[in-house]
Amino acid sequence: MELLYAMALTRIPTIGTHWALVLYKAAGSAVALYEAHREIKSILPEASPKMQEILLDYPKYVEMVKPELDFMERFRIKGLVYGNNAYPCRLMECVDAPLVLFQQGDADLNARHIISMIGTRRCTEYGRDMCRSFLRDLSKVDPSILVVSGLAYGIDANAHEQALANGLPTVGVLAHGLDRIYPQANRRLAEQMLAHKGGLLTEYFTKTEPDAFNFVQRNRIVAGMSDCCIVVESDEKGGSLITADLAMGYNRDVFAFPGRCTDRFSKGCNKLIERNSAALLTDVHSFMEQMRWGTKVPTVIEKELFIELSPDEERVVAALKQADELQINVLAVQCNLPIAKLSALLLGLEMKGMVKALVGGTYRLLS
């Protein structure tokens, strides 16, 4: 019932992504929200009269989305509601995260390391070479990394293809429902991704047209569910630079491959690097160093034998004990703490010699 009511909420006209998430969080669950939909001010005092009126139609939309559940069952599609263990935890730190995602395939959307690789649809041989060599080398040092892109022509398709060629799971984030593949030419590629522990992800219902606005919307998922965003090739304007901007806004690391100043589809990458909006990317070794992935950090601070910790600090320390290292966005979700407060707590723990800040917004507990 939770999935059904959450799906129905997203279909109510004028509610939108923002208010769907606000209502869901205020109620604590979609079931609780549905039960209170006739008295919405009891859980959201600031609800406007217009919203109260709109939510009276909630039951109608519950009935409307039931056929969607039938489709999902028939094609083994999973519905992921915000807060669900399988929902991308990195995405949950983004203020505009979708309330519901639809996943086809077995990819772990909370893999230890996730990168997004994006670029122009009109890629050159240089761009294809960068995808090929980078993912080949990356697979040798981190064979479980998840590669995310948009299943579009050009760099997106090449990123997916090279991930598959090197045994890496890869996920395509779609700008439409799972009843189609757009572009149609990439259907075989999508099938291969599904067959090799990857898959497809979307926030859109079936019969949703792949309109231009949807592609801009889906870019926030590509950026938000990843640890970092890698721009392979881009003109001075385009969807890749929008995704890079979104990634920066989400406090994600952004990298770009440099190119010749005369090459049209390197101009966007060169500009990102010039403006310090992206780190220069040349090889996997420097990338791994900058992200501090797989690098053991020695303990250099001797802690006091007994350190008094606040309850919030204890939660942070307990979460870090369960993992080798955690990115701040993941840590915020696990500890249920706002980023601003968590940053202050981490700084305090650093001063106490309890944690070490790593590159890429990642933290490690010092032993």
C-alpha positions in Angstrom: 0.0 0.0 0.0 2.9 2.4 0.7 4.1 2.2 -2.9 0.6 2.6 -4.3 -0.2 5.7 -2.2 3.2 7.2 -2.9 2.8 6.7 -6.7 -0.7 8.2 -6.5 0.6 11.3 -4.8 3.1 12.0 -7.6 0.2 11.8 -10.1 -1.9 14.5 -8.5 -1.8 17.6 -10.7 0.1 20.7 -9.4 1.6 18.8 -6.4 4.9 18.5 -8.1 8.2 16.9 -6.9 8.8 19.4 -4.1 5.4 19.3 -2.4 5.1 15.5 -2.8 8.3 15.1 -0.8 7.3 17.8 1.7 3.9 16.1 2.3 5.5 12.7 2.5 8.1 13.8 5.1 5.5 15.6 7.1 3.2 12.6 7.3 6.1 10.1 7.8 4.7 7.7 5.2 2.4 7.6 2.2 -0.1 5.5 4.1 -0.3 8.1 6.9 -0.6 10.9 4.4 -3.5 9.1 2.6 -5.3 8.5 5.9 -5.0 12.2 6.7 -5.6 13.6 3.2 -9.0 15.1 4.1 -7.5 16.9 7.1 -4.1 17.8 5.7 -3.5 20.7 7.9 -3.3 18.3 10.8 0.1 17.2 9.5 1.0 20.2 7.4 -0.3 23.4 9.1 1.0 25.6 6.2 -1.1 23.8 3.6 -3.0 26.2 1.5 -6.7 26.0 0.8 -5.9 25.1 -2.8 -3.7 22.2 -1.6 -6.5 21.0 0.7 -8.9 21.0 -2.2 -6.5 19.2 -4.5 -5.8 16.4 -2.0 -9.5 15.6 -1.8 -9.0 13.8 -5.1 -6.3 11.6 -3.7 -8.5 8.4 -3.8 -9.2 9.0 -7.5 -5.5 8.9 -8.3 -5.0 5.8 -6.2 -7.3 4.0 -8.6 -5.7 5.5 -11.6 -2.2 4.1 -10.8 -3.3 0.6 -10.0 -2.8 -0.5 -13.7 0.8 0.7 -13.4 1.4 -1.8 -10.6 0.2 -4.6 -12.9 2.7 -3.5 -15.5 5.4 -3.4 -13.0 4.7 -6.9 -11.8 4.5 -8.2 -15.3 8.0 -6.8 -16.2 9.6 -7.3 -12.8 10.0 -3.6 -12.2 10.7 -2.4 -8.6 9.1 0.7 -7.1 11.5 2.5 -4.8 9.9 5.0 -2.3 12.1 7.7 -0.8 13.6 6.2 2.4 13.4 2.6 1.2 16.6 0.7 1.7 17.0 0.1 -2.0 16.4 3.8 -2.9 19.6 5.6 -3.8 20.8 7.0 -0.5 23.0 9.7 -2.1 19.9 11.0 -3.9 18.0 11.4 -0.6 20.3 14.3 0.3 19.1 16.3 -2.8 16.2 18.6 -2.0 14.5 17.8 -5.3 14.8 14.0 -5.1 11.9 12.1 -6.6 9.4 10.5 -4.2 9.2 7.3 -6.3 11.7 5.7 -8.6 11.1 2.7 -10.9 14.0 0.3 -11.3 14.4 -2.5 -13.8 17.4 -4.8 -13.2 19.6 -5.9 -10.3 22.0 -3.0 -10.0 22.9 -1.9 -6.5 22.0 1.8 -6.5 23.8 2.1 -3.2 27.1 0.6 -4.4 30.2 1.7 -2.4 31.4 3.8 -5.4 29.2 5.3 -8.1 30.3 7.6 -11.0 28.3 9.3 -13.7 29.9 9.7 -17.1 28.2 12.2 -19.4 28.9 14.1 -22.6 27.7 15.2 -26.0 25.5 13.1 -28.2 27.8 14.0 -31.1 31.0 12.6 -29.6 34.3 12.3 -31.5 36.7 9.4 -31.6 38.7 11.2 -28.9 35.6 11.0 -26.6 35.1 7.4 -27.4 38.8 6.7 -26.6 38.5 8.5 -23.3 35.5 6.3 -22.3 37.3 3.2 -23.4 40.7 3.8 -21.7 39.3 5.3 -18.5 36.8 2.5 -17.8 39.3 -0.2 -18.8 41.8 1.1 -16.3 39.1 1.8 -13.7 37.8 -1.7 -13.8 41.3 -3.0 -12.9 41.4 -1.0 -9.7 37.7 -0.9 -8.7 35.9 -3.8 -10.4 32.6 -3.2 -8.5 32.1 0.5 -9.3 28.7 1.4 -10.7 28.7 3.5 -13.9 25.6 5.8 -14.4 24.7 7.7 -17.6 21.6 8.6 -19.6 21.4 5.9 -22.3 21.5 8.7 -25.0 23.5 8.7 -28.2 27.1 9.6 -28.0 29.1 9.6 -24.8 26.2 8.1 -22.7 26.0 5.0 -24.9 29.8 4.7 -25.1 30.0 4.9 -21.3 27.5 2.1 -20.9 29.1 0.0 -23.7 32.6 0.3 -22.2 31.4 -0.4 -18.7 29.9 -3.7 -20.1 33.1 -4.4 -22.0 35.0 -4.2 -18.8 32.7 -6.1 -16.5 31.3 -3.1 -14.7 27.6 -2.8 -13.8 26.0 0.2 -15.5 22.6 2.0 -15.1 20.8 4.2 -17.6 18.6 6.9 -16.2 15.6 7.5 -18.5 13.6 10.5 -19.4 10.4 8.4 -19.9 8.7 5.3 -18.6 10.0 1.8 -18.8 7.5 0.8 -21.5 9.9 2.0 -24.1 13.6 2.7 -24.9 14.5 6.0 -26.4 16.4 6.1 -28.6 15.1 2.9 -30.0 18.6 2.1 -31.4 19.8 1.6 -27.8 17.3 -1.2 -27.0 19.9 -3.9 -27.5 22.3 -2.0 -25.3 19.6 -1.7 -22.6 19.0 -5.4 -22.7 22.7 -6.1 -22.2 22.8 -3.8 -19.2 19.9 -5.6 -17.7 21.6 -9.0 -18.3 24.8 -8.0 -16.5 23.8 -6.7 -13.1 23.0 -3.2 -14.3 19.7 -1.8 -15.4 17.4 1.1 -16.0 16.0 3.8 -13.7 13.3 6.4 -14.1 10.9 8.5 -12.1 8.4 8.5 -15.0 5.3 6.4 -15.5 4.5 4.4 -18.6 3.2 6.3 -21.6 5.3 9.3 -20.7 6.7 10.9 -23.8 10.5 11.6 -23.9 10.0 15.4 -24.0 12.9 17.8 -23.8 12.0 19.0 -20.3 12.1 15.4 -19.0 15.8 15.1 -20.1 16.7 18.1 -18.0 14.7 16.7 -15.1 16.4 13.3 -15.2 19.8 14.9 -15.2 19.4 15.7 -11.5 19.1 12.0 -10.8 22.2 11.2 -12.8 24.1 13.9 -10.8 22.5 13.2 -7.4 22.8 9.4 -7.2 26.6 9.5 -7.9 29.7 10.3 -5.9 31.1 12.3 -8.8 30.3 13.5 -12.3 32.8 13.0 -15.2 32.3 15.2 -18.3 34.0 13.5 -21.3 33.1 15.9 -24.1 30.8 18.9 -24.3 30.2 21.9 -26.4 30.1 25.3 -24.6 26.4 24.7 -24.0 24.4 21.6 -23.5 22.8 19.1 -21.1 26.2 17.8 -19.9 27.1 21.2 -18.4 23.6 21.4 -16.8 24.3 18.1 -15.1 27.7 19.2 -14.0 26.2 22.3 -12.5 23.6 20.2 -10.7 26.4 17.9 -9.4 28.3 20.9 -8.0 25.1 22.1 -6.3 24.7 18.7 -4.7 28.3 18.9 -3.4 29.5 16.2 -5.8 33.0 16.2 -7.3 33.1 17.1 -11.0 35.9 16.0 -13.4 36.4 16.8 -17.0 38.8 15.5 -19.7 40.7 18.3 -21.3 40.9 18.7 -25.1 42.5 20.9 -27.8 41.2 24.5 -27.7 40.3 24.2 -31.4 38.0 21.2 -30.8 34.3 22.2 -30.5 33.4 19.3 -28.2 36.2 20.0 -25.8 35.3 23.6 -25.3 32.8 22.9 -22.5 35.2 20.7 -20.7 38.0 23.2 -21.0 35.8 25.9 -19.7 34.8 23.9 -16.7 38.5 23.3 -15.9 39.4 26.9 -16.5 36.7 28.2 -14.1 37.7 25.6 -11.5 34.3 24.1 -11.8 35.8 20.7 -12.6 39.1 19.0 -11.8 41.4 18.1 -14.6 41.1 14.4 -15.4 43.9 12.7 -17.2 44.2 9.1 -15.8 42.6 6.7 -13.4 45.5 6.9 -10.9 45.1 10.7 -10.3 41.3 10.2 -10.2 41.5 7.6 -7.5 43.9 9.8 -5.6 41.6 12.8 -5.7 38.6 10.7 -4.7 40.7 8.9 -2.1 39.1 5.6 -3.1 41.0 2.5 -2.0 43.6 4.6 -0.3 44.5 3.7 3.3 44.9 6.7 5.5 47.3 6.3 8.4 46.4 7.4 11.9 48.5 10.4 12.8 46.6 11.7 15.8 46.7 10.0 19.1 43.3 10.2 20.7 42.7 10.6 24.4 41.7 7.4 26.2 38.3 8.8 27.2 36.5 11.3 25.0 33.1 12.6 25.9 30.8 12.6 22.9 27.3 14.1 22.4 24.5 11.8 21.3 24.7 13.1 17.8 28.5 12.6 17.7 28.0 9.0 19.0 25.6 8.4 16.0 28.2 9.6 13.6 31.0 7.6 15.1 28.7 4.5 15.1 27.9 4.9 11.4 31.6 5.3 10.5 32.5 2.2 12.5 30.3 0.2 10.1 32.2 1.3 7.0 35.7 1.8 5.9 34.7 5.4 4.9 31.5 7.3 4.1 30.7 10.2 1.9 29.1 13.1 3.8 25.8 12.8 1.9 25.5 9.1 2.7 26.5 9.8 6.3 23.8 12.4 6.6 21.1 10.0 5.5 22.3 7.2 7.8 22.4 9.5 10.8 19.3 11.5 9.9 21.2 14.8 10.3 21.1 17.9 8.1 24.3 18.5 6.1 25.0 21.8 7.9 24.8 20.3 11.4 26.7 17.2 10.3 29.5 19.3 8.9 29.9 21.0 12.3 29.9 17.7 14.1 32.5 16.2 11.8 34.7 19.3 12.3 34.4 18.8 16.1 35.3 15.1 15.8 38.3 16.0 13.6 39.6 18.3 16.3 39.1 15.5 18.9 41.2 13.2 16.7 38.2 10.9 16.1 37.8 11.3 12.3 39.8 12.2 9.2 38.4 14.2 6.3 39.3 12.8 2.9 39.1 14.3 -0.6 35.7 14.0 -2.2 33.6 14.9 0.9 34.4 11.5 2.5 35.2 10.7 6.1 37.0 7.9 7.9 37.0 7.0 11.6 40.5 7.0 13.0 41.4 3.9 15.0 
